[in-house]
């Protein structure tokens, strides 16, 4: 049981794609929760979310305007909170290259503010969302998220005797999320032409509901210091284009600055501390003190082979064009018809 009638949760970045899905799933599975606080800085998006989840039907919800750059505001929002899901971040790769300090202030300094505010409150469980771009990053966005991951994992070293754990979940492209390739292609297909960066490019794929389920699983099973990675399929960008616009002209644009041909979630260097937990991998902290809790419960007994790496190009499971079409109808647009 992840939540109960006394649970008090704070969700940073709660008006984004993940936030909306997390709110809906949490209220469906755990309608008895005491409080779910939506912490974000955009009043319009909060107002729009309140139209979907009106207080008359969902008295558990609270809407708290604030920025993770503001530690004092975070401390106020965390009063009485026992669980934190940290989803707030700046995420657009080109924008990060042009505005690096803004991404550092939000994704790195903001993450440290969340850590410190949680240490000052009575929070017991923290799960932060990461990205595949944080594994061996080649762009600033990925680098800031790697820093964020390290801050949350290292926070377990300074929690003292608090009953508190910090963990991270890392996954690939979320199907249908704002700014992702599928909504872009659905819109571009109307013009009869689809821009392809590279025909060989691949990406991991996860649905919003799968991402939410992973966070809920992590909240229940994390011991502290793990970085969880899901076992999910890949797709080829050219197959996405074929699934959406088989009659469209495909124009090769070339890989953009900061992009990889294949995304990584576990590097070969991570293999020394990675274990297999069934539906997920867990990259354990290299710190021997934090690994001790895993040794105590015998969860280090299923390590991955040394040199193991997990990237979207060598992934054994790929989605077919027909599978992609079915997933688009299920998760993005029920009325979707290829053009």
C-alpha positions in Angstrom: 0.0 0.0 0.0 1.7 3.2 -1.2 -0.7 5.7 0.4 -3.4 5.7 3.1 -5.8 8.0 4.8 -3.0 9.8 6.6 -0.8 10.4 3.5 0.2 13.9 2.7 1.9 14.3 -0.6 3.6 17.2 -2.4 4.1 17.1 -6.2 6.5 19.6 -7.7 5.9 20.5 -11.3 2.4 19.2 -10.8 0.8 20.9 -13.8 2.9 19.1 -16.4 2.1 16.0 -18.4 3.4 13.6 -15.7 1.8 15.7 -12.9 -1.7 15.4 -14.4 -1.3 11.7 -14.9 0.0 11.2 -11.3 -2.8 13.2 -9.8 -5.5 11.2 -11.7 -4.0 7.8 -10.9 -3.3 8.7 -7.3 -6.9 9.9 -6.7 -8.2 6.8 -8.4 -6.1 4.3 -6.5 -6.0 6.1 -3.1 -9.1 8.4 -2.9 -8.8 8.4 0.9 -5.5 10.3 1.0 -5.5 13.3 3.3 -3.8 15.8 1.1 -2.1 16.1 -2.3 -0.4 19.5 -2.8 0.3 20.7 -6.4 3.4 22.9 -6.2 4.2 24.8 -9.4 4.8 28.4 -10.6 2.2 28.9 -13.3 -1.1 30.2 -12.0 -2.9 29.7 -15.4 -2.0 26.0 -15.5 -3.1 25.6 -11.9 -6.4 27.2 -12.7 -6.9 24.9 -15.7 -6.0 21.9 -13.5 -8.6 23.0 -11.0 -11.3 22.9 -13.7 -10.4 19.2 -14.3 -10.2 18.5 -10.5 -12.7 20.9 -8.8 -12.4 21.2 -5.0 -16.1 20.2 -4.7 -15.2 16.7 -5.9 -11.5 16.5 -4.8 -11.2 18.2 -1.4 -7.8 16.4 -1.0 -6.1 18.7 -3.5 -4.3 21.8 -2.7 -2.8 24.3 -5.2 0.4 26.0 -4.0 2.0 28.6 -6.3 5.8 28.5 -5.8 9.1 28.0 -7.5 11.6 25.3 -6.5 14.2 28.1 -6.8 12.6 29.6 -3.6 13.7 27.5 -0.6 11.6 29.4 1.9 8.5 28.9 -0.2 9.3 25.2 -0.4 9.7 24.9 3.3 6.3 26.5 3.8 4.7 24.1 1.3 6.3 21.1 2.9 4.8 21.7 6.4 3.0 18.4 7.4 4.1 16.6 4.2 5.4 13.0 4.4 5.9 12.2 0.7 7.5 14.2 -2.1 7.5 13.5 -5.8 9.9 15.9 -7.6 8.9 16.4 -11.2 9.6 20.1 -11.7 12.3 20.8 -14.3 13.2 22.8 -17.4 13.5 20.2 -20.1 13.9 21.5 -23.7 17.4 20.7 -25.0 17.8 23.6 -27.4 16.6 26.1 -24.8 19.1 24.7 -22.3 22.0 25.3 -24.8 20.9 28.9 -25.2 19.9 29.6 -21.6 22.3 27.4 -19.5 22.2 29.3 -16.3 18.4 29.2 -16.2 18.5 25.4 -16.4 21.2 25.2 -13.8 19.2 27.4 -11.4 16.1 25.3 -11.8 17.4 21.7 -12.3 20.4 21.8 -10.0 19.9 24.6 -7.5 16.2 23.9 -7.4 16.9 20.2 -6.7 19.2 21.1 -3.9 16.5 23.4 -2.5 14.1 20.4 -2.5 16.6 18.2 -0.7 17.3 20.8 2.0 13.7 21.7 2.5 12.8 18.0 2.9 15.6 17.6 5.4 14.1 20.5 7.4 10.6 19.1 7.3 9.1 15.7 8.5 9.2 14.2 5.0 9.8 10.4 4.9 9.9 9.5 1.2 11.3 11.4 -1.8 11.4 10.2 -5.4 12.8 12.5 -8.0 12.2 12.1 -11.8 15.2 11.9 -14.1 15.7 11.3 -17.8 17.6 9.0 -20.1 19.6 12.2 -21.2 21.2 12.2 -17.8 23.2 9.0 -18.6 26.5 10.0 -20.2 25.1 13.4 -21.0 26.2 15.3 -24.1 23.9 18.3 -23.6 23.4 20.8 -20.8 19.9 19.6 -20.0 21.2 16.0 -19.4 24.1 17.4 -17.4 21.8 19.3 -15.1 19.7 16.3 -14.5 22.7 14.1 -13.8 23.7 16.7 -11.2 20.2 16.6 -9.8 20.3 12.8 -9.6 23.6 12.9 -7.7 22.2 15.5 -5.2 19.1 13.3 -4.4 21.2 10.1 -4.0 23.9 11.8 -1.9 21.2 13.3 0.3 20.9 9.9 2.0 24.4 10.5 3.4 23.3 13.6 5.4 19.8 12.6 6.6 21.2 11.5 10.0 18.8 9.5 12.0 15.8 10.8 10.1 13.3 8.1 8.8 13.8 9.5 5.3 14.8 8.0 2.0 15.7 9.8 -1.3 15.6 7.8 -4.6 15.5 8.6 -8.3 13.6 7.1 -11.3 15.0 7.4 -14.8 13.0 6.6 -18.0 12.9 7.5 -21.7 10.5 9.5 -23.9 7.0 9.6 -22.6 4.5 8.9 -25.3 2.4 11.9 -26.1 4.0 14.3 -23.5 4.3 17.9 -24.4 7.2 18.6 -26.8 7.8 14.9 -27.6 8.1 13.5 -31.2 4.6 11.9 -31.6 2.6 15.1 -31.0 5.0 16.9 -33.3 4.6 14.4 -36.1 0.8 14.3 -35.6 0.8 18.1 -36.2 3.4 18.1 -39.0 1.6 15.3 -40.9 -1.2 17.7 -41.7 1.3 19.5 -44.0 2.2 16.3 -45.8 5.8 16.3 -44.8 7.6 14.9 -41.7 11.1 16.0 -40.6 13.4 13.0 -39.8 16.6 13.7 -37.9 18.3 10.5 -38.8 16.7 7.2 -40.2 18.8 5.2 -37.7 17.8 7.2 -34.7 16.1 5.2 -31.8 14.4 6.2 -28.6 13.0 4.4 -25.5 9.2 4.6 -25.1 7.1 4.7 -22.0 3.5 5.7 -21.4 2.5 8.2 -18.8 0.6 5.6 -16.9 3.7 3.3 -16.9 5.8 6.3 -15.6 3.3 6.9 -12.8 3.2 3.2 -11.9 7.0 3.2 -11.7 7.0 6.2 -9.3 4.4 4.6 -7.1 6.4 1.3 -7.1 9.5 3.2 -6.1 7.8 5.0 -3.3 6.8 1.6 -1.8 10.0 -0.3 -2.4 13.0 2.1 -2.4 15.4 1.8 0.5 17.2 5.0 -0.4 20.0 5.9 -2.9 18.8 3.8 -5.8 18.3 5.0 -9.3 15.5 2.9 -10.9 15.4 2.2 -14.6 12.4 0.5 -16.3 12.6 -2.3 -18.8 10.7 -0.7 -21.7 10.7 -1.1 -25.5 12.4 1.1 -28.1 11.2 2.6 -31.4 12.9 3.8 -34.5 12.1 7.4 -35.4 11.5 6.3 -39.0 8.9 3.8 -37.8 7.1 6.5 -35.9 7.0 8.6 -39.1 5.7 5.6 -41.0 3.1 4.9 -38.3 1.7 8.4 -38.4 2.2 9.5 -42.0 2.8 6.6 -44.4 1.9 8.9 -47.4 3.9 11.9 -46.1 7.2 13.0 -47.6 10.1 12.2 -45.1 12.8 14.8 -45.1 16.1 14.1 -43.5 17.2 17.1 -41.4 20.2 15.7 -39.6 20.9 15.3 -35.9 20.4 18.5 -33.9 23.1 19.8 -31.5 22.9 18.0 -28.2 21.1 14.9 -29.6 22.3 11.3 -29.5 21.6 8.7 -32.2 20.6 6.3 -29.4 19.6 7.2 -25.9 21.2 5.5 -22.9 19.8 4.7 -19.5 22.5 2.4 -18.0 26.1 2.8 -19.1 28.7 0.0 -19.0 30.3 1.9 -16.1 27.1 1.6 -14.2 27.1 -2.2 -14.5 29.3 -2.7 -11.5 26.6 -1.4 -9.1 23.4 -2.4 -11.1 21.0 -5.1 -10.1 18.0 -6.6 -11.7 14.7 -6.2 -9.8 12.3 -7.8 -12.2 10.4 -5.1 -14.0 13.1 -2.6 -13.2 16.9 -2.2 -12.9 18.3 -0.5 -9.9 21.6 1.4 -10.1 22.9 1.3 -6.5 25.0 4.1 -5.1 28.7 3.5 -5.3 28.9 4.6 -1.6 29.5 1.4 0.4 27.5 2.8 3.4 24.4 3.2 1.3 24.9 -0.2 -0.3 24.8 -1.7 3.2 21.0 -1.5 3.4 20.8 -3.6 0.2 23.2 -6.2 1.6 21.1 -6.5 4.8 17.9 -7.5 2.9 19.7 -9.6 0.3 18.8 -7.5 -2.7 22.3 -7.5 -4.2 22.0 -11.1 -5.2 21.0 -10.5 -8.8 23.6 -8.3 -10.4 23.7 -7.5 -14.1 26.7 -8.9 -16.0 29.8 -6.7 -15.9 29.9 -4.4 -18.9 26.1 -4.5 -19.3 24.7 -1.4 -21.0 21.1 -0.5 -21.7 20.5 1.8 -24.7 17.7 2.3 -27.1 19.7 1.0 -30.1 20.7 -2.4 -28.7 17.5 -2.9 -26.7 16.1 -6.4 -27.7 12.5 -5.1 -27.8 11.4 -2.8 -30.5 7.8 -1.5 -31.3 6.5 -2.3 -34.7 4.7 0.3 -36.9 1.3 -1.4 -36.0 2.2 -1.4 -32.3 3.0 2.3 -32.5 -0.3 3.0 -34.1 -2.2 1.1 -31.4 -0.3 2.9 -28.7 -1.0 6.3 -30.2 -4.7 5.5 -30.2 -4.5 4.3 -26.7 -2.4 7.0 -25.1 -2.5 10.1 -27.4 -5.5 10.3 -29.7 -8.3 7.7 -29.8 -9.4 8.9 -33.2 -6.0 8.8 -34.8 -5.9 7.7 -38.5 -2.6 7.4 -40.4 -2.3 10.0 -43.3 
